[in-house]
Amino acid sequence: MALARRITAKGIAGCLALAALAVATPSWAQLGGLPGPALPTLPSALMDRLPRGGDDLIDRTLDRALQAPARLDGLIRRSRGALQADPLGWPVAAGEIVAIDLSPDARALALAAGYSVLREEPLEALGLSATVLSPPRRTSLKRAVDRLRRIAPDTDVAFNHVHVPASMEGPGATGGLAATGAQATNARLGLIDTGIDVTHPAFTGSGVTQRGFAGPARVGAHGTAVASLMIGRSGAFAGGSPGADIMVADIYGGQAAGGTATGLAQALAWMVEQRATVVNVSLVGPRNALVERAVAGAQARGVTLVAAVGNDGPAAPPLYPASYDDVVGVTAVTARDRALPEAARGPQVDFAAPGADMAAAGSAGSWTTVRGSSFAAPIVAGLLARETVSALAETAVDLGERGRDPVYGAGLVGARSRVAPDAMGARGRLSR
């Protein structure tokens, strides 16, 4: 079965929890039909665990559980047509359909049906290829996706979903072109985000190689802060792997439609080519067939993916890539080691790390205060540059319920990377 029509184990568990919550809440259970396609068929054993009330109720409940957060509406509106919404409200690149490993016969059928090839995205390092198509004239994007799935039933077909930093509405203000400092010749750590400011004191002594996948790499506040918590070192400040070299893939480039699934997949392919072993992705989006395949391809080639679980609240839908199988999902805690109220919860949470009441690299050599799971994930990624996931779990401080739980995962790690904002003279705030 094509990946576009199934769901991962982590995602299944999250959907089941949300579905149960939805049916238990009268305002959800009494909803009428919601727009959008039915969700992927779930295995019968899992269907047996869903609330009773008919297939229609199950479909409506799951659709509601996977609706995009309302905050993303503003991102789409401000894009001036570069983005549009998929049937569940998630932002996608306007007029773009992604077909994975499209066969020559299926390609010919698509062209005969009025689709046009916008570009080819070879992803040899991941064992994949992606063809980006535009819909036939006078055909909506949703109808075009549905029709292409019928034309090429053995092909994974997806929207070109846009990923955003954790719970922010966008990647944050971008500065000028991102410079490259000392080359990261032996880097094994990778970051997929915005570009970073290599002139910041936090990166002194670290080799940094940057590459843009949505135009030239540009400095971004989000990427700079995340990278500092991954490899930064300056006075009292130290990230998860202080002083390490890093490869940075900017998938935004200051573009309104930056952060696409194709850009993320290209960045992962580059990381594999450069032999990265741990890659941090403090970004969130919906499940996407291309990203799922790219993540699996990178993992098969020895890459450990670390991702923020997101900050849309405990009842938020499963967010990706953190919810893909074997991705290390990270939540954030406060200075009192309590989970952030806005942090996601569920089986996708593998570790907790500091993510509030702390300093990170800011603009023009300054320091800022940060909050959110975006800033917890890079600490864990830095730690995993030096030890395995299982070894890190053995050192985790158990929080919440005894043993692994959906709030803190295996427990708290990386506590030493929290440095009080006052200790660094932090100004301003960067959230989530």
QUIUR-V944443 format. One record per pair of residues at least 24 apart in sequence whose C-alpha atoms are under 6 Angstrom apart, sorted by the first residue. I is the first residue (numbers start at 1). J is the second residue. D is the distance in whole Angstrom. If there is no record, write none. Layout:
BEGIN
i->[I | I]
j->[J | J]
d->[D | D]
END
This chain:
BEGIN
i->[2 | 3 | 4 | 4 | 5 | 6 | 10 | 10 | 10 | 10 | 11 | 14 | 14 | 18 | 19 | 19 | 36 | 65 | 66 | 75 | 79 | 82 | 91 | 91 | 92 | 92 | 92 | 93 | 93 | 95 | 96 | 96 | 97 | 97 | 97 | 98 | 98 | 98 | 98 | 99 | 99 | 99 | 99 | 100 | 100 | 100 | 101 | 101 | 106 | 125 | 126 | 126 | 160 | 160 | 161 | 161 | 162 | 162 | 163 | 163 | 163 | 163 | 164 | 164 | 165 | 165 | 166 | 166 | 166 | 166 | 166 | 166 | 167 | 167 | 167 | 172 | 174 | 174 | 174 | 175 | 176 | 176 | 177 | 177 | 178 | 178 | 178 | 180 | 180 | 181 | 182 | 182 | 183 | 183 | 183 | 184 | 184 | 184 | 187 | 187 | 188 | 188 | 189 | 189 | 189 | 189 | 190 | 190 | 190 | 190 | 191 | 191 | 191 | 192 | 192 | 193 | 193 | 194 | 194 | 194 | 194 | 195 | 195 | 195 | 195 | 196 | 196 | 196 | 197 | 200 | 202 | 202 | 202 | 203 | 206 | 206 | 206 | 207 | 208 | 208 | 208 | 209 | 210 | 210 | 210 | 211 | 212 | 212 | 213 | 213 | 213 | 214 | 214 | 214 | 215 | 216 | 217 | 217 | 218 | 225 | 225 | 226 | 228 | 229 | 229 | 230 | 230 | 230 | 238 | 239 | 240 | 240 | 240 | 241 | 241 | 261 | 265 | 265 | 277 | 277 | 278 | 278 | 278 | 279 | 280 | 280 | 280 | 280 | 281 | 282 | 282 | 282 | 284 | 284 | 285 | 285 | 286 | 286 | 287 | 306 | 307 | 308 | 308 | 308 | 309 | 310 | 310 | 311 | 311 | 311 | 312 | 313 | 313 | 313 | 314 | 314 | 323 | 330 | 331 | 332 | 332 | 345 | 345 | 346 | 347 | 349 | 350 | 350 | 351 | 351 | 351 | 351 | 352 | 352 | 352 | 353 | 353 | 353 | 354 | 358 | 358 | 358 | 358 | 359 | 359 | 359 | 367 | 368 | 368 | 368 | 368 | 369 | 369 | 370 | 370 | 370 | 371 | 371 | 372 | 374]
j->[156 | 289 | 156 | 289 | 40 | 40 | 323 | 325 | 347 | 348 | 323 | 318 | 346 | 65 | 61 | 62 | 87 | 317 | 317 | 169 | 256 | 257 | 161 | 162 | 160 | 161 | 162 | 160 | 257 | 134 | 133 | 134 | 132 | 133 | 159 | 131 | 132 | 157 | 158 | 130 | 131 | 156 | 157 | 129 | 130 | 156 | 129 | 130 | 152 | 269 | 269 | 297 | 260 | 261 | 260 | 261 | 259 | 260 | 259 | 283 | 284 | 285 | 283 | 284 | 282 | 283 | 282 | 283 | 284 | 310 | 374 | 432 | 310 | 311 | 432 | 221 | 219 | 220 | 254 | 219 | 218 | 219 | 217 | 218 | 217 | 218 | 219 | 208 | 209 | 208 | 207 | 208 | 207 | 208 | 209 | 208 | 209 | 245 | 245 | 246 | 276 | 277 | 246 | 276 | 278 | 279 | 246 | 247 | 248 | 279 | 248 | 279 | 280 | 249 | 281 | 223 | 250 | 220 | 223 | 250 | 252 | 219 | 220 | 223 | 250 | 220 | 223 | 224 | 224 | 365 | 232 | 233 | 234 | 232 | 243 | 244 | 245 | 245 | 245 | 246 | 247 | 247 | 247 | 248 | 249 | 249 | 249 | 250 | 250 | 251 | 263 | 251 | 252 | 253 | 253 | 253 | 250 | 253 | 253 | 360 | 361 | 375 | 361 | 378 | 379 | 378 | 379 | 382 | 417 | 417 | 379 | 382 | 383 | 382 | 383 | 291 | 291 | 294 | 303 | 304 | 303 | 304 | 305 | 305 | 306 | 307 | 378 | 381 | 307 | 307 | 308 | 374 | 319 | 320 | 319 | 320 | 319 | 320 | 320 | 381 | 377 | 373 | 374 | 377 | 344 | 344 | 373 | 342 | 343 | 344 | 342 | 342 | 343 | 344 | 344 | 345 | 348 | 377 | 373 | 373 | 376 | 406 | 407 | 406 | 406 | 409 | 409 | 410 | 408 | 409 | 410 | 411 | 408 | 411 | 412 | 412 | 413 | 414 | 418 | 418 | 419 | 420 | 421 | 419 | 420 | 421 | 426 | 426 | 427 | 428 | 429 | 421 | 429 | 429 | 430 | 431 | 431 | 432 | 432 | 432]
d->[6 | 6 | 5 | 5 | 5 | 5 | 5 | 6 | 6 | 6 | 6 | 6 | 6 | 6 | 6 | 6 | 4 | 6 | 5 | 6 | 5 | 6 | 6 | 6 | 5 | 4 | 5 | 6 | 6 | 6 | 6 | 5 | 6 | 5 | 5 | 6 | 5 | 6 | 5 | 6 | 5 | 6 | 5 | 6 | 5 | 5 | 5 | 6 | 6 | 5 | 6 | 5 | 6 | 5 | 5 | 5 | 5 | 4 | 5 | 6 | 5 | 5 | 5 | 6 | 6 | 4 | 6 | 5 | 5 | 5 | 5 | 6 | 6 | 5 | 5 | 6 | 5 | 4 | 6 | 5 | 6 | 6 | 6 | 4 | 5 | 4 | 5 | 6 | 6 | 6 | 5 | 6 | 5 | 5 | 6 | 5 | 5 | 5 | 5 | 5 | 4 | 5 | 5 | 6 | 5 | 6 | 6 | 5 | 6 | 4 | 5 | 6 | 5 | 5 | 5 | 5 | 5 | 5 | 5 | 4 | 6 | 5 | 5 | 6 | 5 | 6 | 5 | 4 | 6 | 5 | 5 | 5 | 5 | 5 | 5 | 6 | 5 | 4 | 6 | 5 | 6 | 5 | 6 | 5 | 6 | 5 | 6 | 5 | 6 | 5 | 6 | 5 | 5 | 5 | 5 | 6 | 5 | 5 | 5 | 5 | 5 | 6 | 6 | 6 | 6 | 5 | 5 | 5 | 6 | 5 | 4 | 4 | 5 | 4 | 6 | 6 | 6 | 6 | 5 | 6 | 6 | 5 | 6 | 5 | 5 | 6 | 6 | 6 | 5 | 5 | 5 | 5 | 6 | 5 | 6 | 5 | 6 | 6 | 6 | 6 | 6 | 5 | 5 | 5 | 6 | 6 | 6 | 5 | 4 | 6 | 6 | 4 | 5 | 5 | 5 | 5 | 5 | 5 | 5 | 5 | 5 | 5 | 5 | 4 | 5 | 5 | 4 | 6 | 6 | 5 | 5 | 5 | 5 | 6 | 5 | 5 | 5 | 6 | 6 | 5 | 5 | 5 | 5 | 6 | 6 | 5 | 4 | 4 | 5 | 5 | 6 | 6 | 5 | 6 | 5 | 6 | 5 | 5 | 4 | 6]
END
